[in-house]
């Protein structure tokens, strides 16, 4: 597809989402509204996905004129088992988005119609391999919420607007649908609400450019991976970046992640489905990664990408079991209870494969603070696990202006040096935020790959020097900043000052003469 056409389609899609937002503005605030739009989009996606799949099967069997939505529920029931084993879920023709939409205007019980269908979709997977991928996916879609309206009639009016709005989204013909269209609409919604939701947005969303940079740093020299993991995966955007850059077929054993917030966990699984990642190719868990990690049986991972929450509280040494946990015990000390940042780093390192790389966004304080954090840095440096530290520009993330860093971890380094990079000027300004351009990303990845000294930008620092700096890992300690102040010639300046003083003396004498004449 030509880029111009794709951009035009993308603009149309974004306009359609804004149109729905305008329709519902005031009644449903940002994050709630997002759950309804995504839920409805997901419902349309599943409907068209299963329709396209069954229609293709029949076309391959040379059945002419077949169309799944026109089939009776009774006949369709015969395909239930096959569909669940192949697609992970099942929907009857009467439950499909297109058929519900046709009846919606005259359906006084539209809210319960939708609620029943959503329950049927989730229940179709119960007791099968796909159960975990579908369980509770529509939990945030409350058809009876007062946020939709005070009466059933008002709620149904809003639900009808939602169905019509999602139906108006141009996602292409079912047969040549680019799954990207659903995924792109999802990303646009997330960005739209992250930028309007302050801190709550930043917690759930890593901007696309940062995702791109992290992933590209983690896959240098690789064309395929065994599996990708994010220990604080949010809505899954980082995991899916790897699929976008390498191609999902190049990630042989799939996508793994853990998320503590149940709403975001549901969004992540929906996002996997919307990007057409098969239920057998992803495993997302909802639980606290630091105290209840869900993927012991799946580690190690060849690529780990993450933007964990900054300086959150965790159990730390209040929990006597954690110091013996194989993820944390090697450092001999736990991350402070008030700052879990390095616990996420230790967890990721523990689950990283010997041939892999972990690229993690970090709060800058962990690079220089003393105490337990310094001891953990010492462990990481003494054992040669830190490959690179990159200082990023400030104001890249929604809801925080902090200039964060990226730490790249590896277990198979060929030298004992650490590359420090000052990328704090690699950005363009876009409204209130700074943004990494493709050129910025390319320059950072290129310098990371070459691993050479570049004045004012990168420096490859030997282990001994880091040791003498008490294991301080701040980029500014090692990379000299360019002095952009204007150079001043002190002799020239003094001569100018002498001229000014002499001139001032002449003026004073002239003024004194005038005063004498007046008197």
Buried (B, 14 or more C-beta within 10 A) or exposed (E): EEEEEBEEBBEEBBEBBEBBBEBBEEBBBBBBBBBBBBBBBBBBBBBBBBBBEBBEBBEEEEEEEBEBBEBEEEEBEEBEEEBBEEBBBBBBBBBBBBBBBEEBEEBEEBBBBBBEBBEBBBBBBEEBEBBBBBBEBBBBBBBEBEBBBEEBEEBBBBBBBBBBBBBEBEBBEBEEBBBBBBBBBBBBBBBBBBBEBEEBBBBBBBBBBBBBBBBBBBBBEBEEBBBBBBBBBBBBBBBBBBBBBBEBEBBEBBBBBBBBBEBBBBBBBBBBBBBBBBBEBBBBBBEEBBBEBBBEEBBBBBBBBBBBBBBBEBBBEEBEEBBEBEBBBBBEBBBBBEBBBBBBBBBBBBBBBEBBBBBBBBBBBBBBBEEBBBBBBBBBBEEBBBBBBBBBBBBBBBBBEBBBBBBBBBBEEEEEBBBBBBBBBBBEEEEEBBBBEEEBBEBBBEBBEEBEBBEEBBBBBEBEEBEEBEBBBBBBBBBEEEEEEEEEEEEEEEEEEEEEEEEEEEEEEEEEEEEEEEE
